[in-house]
């Protein structure tokens, strides 16, 4: 019954995608729909980070559908509460990744002297990268809020292989194996050093 519900949900969303080409946002009403659309988008155009972010932000903004059509088998109130918290934590972590990927497009990781003629454009792009990395840190802060709320549901089990990685993320954060603050801080420090390099160099070889 559960697998059939998931299949129906995916088929409905896929049909809408074919009709609208993912342009009519009014066609989607629930958080899970936006999440499924995001996953379809990742398969087709994984590097379209702005579009990925658009879908994920809507997944956070829109309400959840009926528990009967969730992405996991839900039988109790505790399972439902845990499912919603896991979903929001997971989506925020995805937004962290997407902003890091987008920021990397503007980043300059190697400061070569022969790039100095383009230093003004490089510095402008480094500022964009910095802003995107800081936004990523904000989403990580949000993810940690939901992670903290999940502590009370630590022993509540949800029966679904579809969200196993959500719970894996919870435990990785819990065990300090996943720490985006540390990752982002290192990136920001490196960017500041790169900016100083270009600021102190003339715009010629």
C-alpha positions in Angstrom: 0.0 0.0 0.0 2.8 2.4 0.9 4.8 1.7 -2.2 1.7 2.1 -4.3 1.0 5.5 -2.7 4.6 6.7 -3.5 4.3 5.4 -7.1 1.0 7.3 -7.6 2.5 10.5 -6.1 5.5 10.3 -8.4 3.4 9.6 -11.5 1.1 12.5 -10.8 4.1 14.9 -10.4 5.9 13.5 -13.5 2.7 14.0 -15.5 2.5 17.6 -14.4 6.2 18.1 -15.2 5.5 17.0 -18.8 2.6 19.4 -19.2 4.0 22.5 -17.5 7.8 21.9 -18.1 8.2 23.0 -14.5 7.0 26.5 -15.1 3.6 26.8 -13.4 4.5 26.8 -9.7 0.7 27.1 -8.9 0.4 23.4 -9.9 2.2 22.2 -6.8 0.7 22.5 -3.3 2.8 20.4 -0.9 6.4 20.2 0.3 6.9 16.7 -0.8 5.9 17.6 -4.4 8.6 20.2 -4.6 11.1 17.7 -3.1 10.3 15.1 -5.7 10.5 17.7 -8.5 14.0 18.7 -7.2 15.1 15.1 -7.4 13.9 14.9 -11.0 15.7 18.1 -11.8 18.9 16.8 -10.3 18.7 13.8 -12.6 18.2 16.0 -15.7 20.2 19.1 -15.0 22.2 18.8 -11.8 24.3 21.9 -12.5 21.3 24.2 -12.7 21.9 25.3 -9.1 19.6 28.3 -9.1 16.7 26.2 -10.2 17.6 23.5 -7.7 17.5 26.2 -5.0 14.2 27.4 -6.2 12.6 24.0 -5.8 14.2 23.4 -2.4 13.1 26.7 -1.0 9.5 25.9 -2.0 9.8 22.5 -0.4 10.5 24.5 2.9 7.8 27.1 2.2 4.9 24.8 1.3 2.9 22.7 3.8 3.1 18.9 4.1 0.6 16.8 2.4 -1.5 14.1 4.0 0.6 11.6 6.0 -0.9 8.8 3.9 1.0 10.2 0.9 4.3 11.1 2.6 7.6 9.8 1.4 7.7 7.4 4.3 5.3 5.0 6.0 3.6 6.9 8.8 1.5 5.3 11.4 1.8 7.3 14.6 1.9 11.0 15.6 5.5 10.6 16.8 6.5 9.2 13.4 4.8 12.1 11.6 6.6 14.6 13.8 9.9 13.0 13.3 9.3 12.7 9.5 8.6 16.5 9.2 11.7 17.4 11.2 13.9 15.1 9.2 12.5 16.4 6.0 13.2 20.0 7.0 16.7 19.2 8.2 17.5 17.3 5.0 16.2 20.0 2.7 18.2 22.7 4.6 21.3 20.5 4.2 20.6 20.3 0.5 20.3 24.0 0.3 23.7 24.3 2.0 25.2 22.1 -0.7 23.5 23.9 -3.6 24.7 27.3 -2.3 28.3 25.9 -2.0 28.1 24.6 -5.5 26.8 27.9 -6.8 29.4 29.9 -4.9 32.1 27.7 -6.3 31.2 29.0 -9.8 32.4 32.5 -8.7 35.3 31.3 -6.7 39.0 31.6 -7.6 40.9 28.8 -5.8 44.4 29.6 -7.2 46.0 33.0 -7.2 48.3 33.2 -10.1 50.2 36.4 -10.9 49.1 36.3 -14.6 45.5 36.7 -13.5 46.1 40.1 -12.1 44.9 42.0 -15.2 41.4 40.6 -14.4 41.7 41.3 -10.7 38.7 43.6 -10.5 36.3 41.0 -12.0 37.9 38.3 -9.8 37.4 40.4 -6.7 33.8 41.0 -7.6 33.2 37.3 -8.1 35.0 36.5 -4.9 32.5 38.8 -3.1 29.6 36.9 -4.7 31.2 33.6 -3.6 31.6 34.9 -0.1 27.9 35.9 0.1 26.7 32.5 -1.2 28.9 30.6 1.3 27.5 32.8 4.1 24.0 31.9 2.9 25.0 28.3 3.0 26.1 28.7 6.6 22.7 30.2 7.4 20.9 27.2 6.0 23.2 25.0 8.1 22.1 26.9 11.2 18.5 26.1 10.3 19.4 22.4 9.7 20.9 22.3 13.2 17.7 23.7 14.8 15.8 20.8 13.4 18.6 18.4 14.3 18.2 19.5 17.9 14.5 19.0 17.9 14.9 15.5 16.6 16.7 14.4 19.8 13.3 13.7 21.4 12.5 11.3 18.6 15.8 9.4 18.7 14.2 6.1 19.4 11.2 6.6 17.1 11.6 4.4 14.0 10.3 5.2 10.6 9.8 2.3 8.2 11.2 3.4 4.8 14.4 2.9 2.8 13.6 6.1 0.9 14.7 8.4 3.7 17.5 6.4 5.2 20.0 9.0 4.1 18.0 11.6 6.1 18.6 9.7 9.3 22.3 9.1 8.3 22.7 12.9 8.1 21.3 13.2 11.6 23.8 10.7 13.0 26.7 12.2 11.0 26.0 15.6 12.6 25.5 14.0 16.0 28.9 12.2 15.7 30.6 15.4 14.5 31.4 13.7 11.2 29.5 16.4 9.3 30.2 20.0 10.2 29.5 22.6 7.4 30.5 25.5 9.7 34.1 24.1 9.7 34.0 23.6 5.9 32.6 27.1 5.2 35.0 28.8 7.6 38.0 27.3 5.8 36.6 28.5 2.4 36.0 32.1 3.7 39.5 32.3 5.2 41.0 31.1 1.9 38.9 33.7 -0.1 40.1 36.5 2.2 43.7 35.5 1.5 43.0 35.4 -2.2 41.4 38.8 -2.1 44.4 40.2 -0.3 46.7 38.8 -3.0 44.8 40.5 -5.8 44.3 43.8 -3.9 48.0 44.1 -3.3 49.1 43.3 -6.9 49.1 45.7 -9.8 46.7 44.9 -12.7 49.5 43.9 -15.0 52.1 41.1 -15.2 
